[in-house]
């Protein structure tokens, strides 16, 4: 199980929003590893729109990371629920 958790800490998922203007990379341990913003999206008049796109991409990336982690841990536990690992 420790080996799988270590592997998940190095595994990444990506999510985008705004038609690819914002790309977020998250690790499957729940941390973010990168946020990339297309320079064309950097219009000061549209700051609120950019903030919304970043938030959407971050939430999507973190959800993908959680889903990946859960799926990998379920393989180890054969579907049994172990407190603290769900």
SULSUL-V929329 format. One record per run of one state. SS is the DSSP state (hx for helix, st for strand, lp for the rest). FROM is the first residue (numbers start at 1). TO is the last residue. Records with the same first field share a line. If there is no record, write none. Layout:
SS: FROM-TO  FROM-TO
//
This chain:
lp: 1-1  11-11  21-21  28-31  38-38  42-43  78-86
hx: 2-10  18-20  39-41  44-77
st: 12-17  22-27  32-37
//
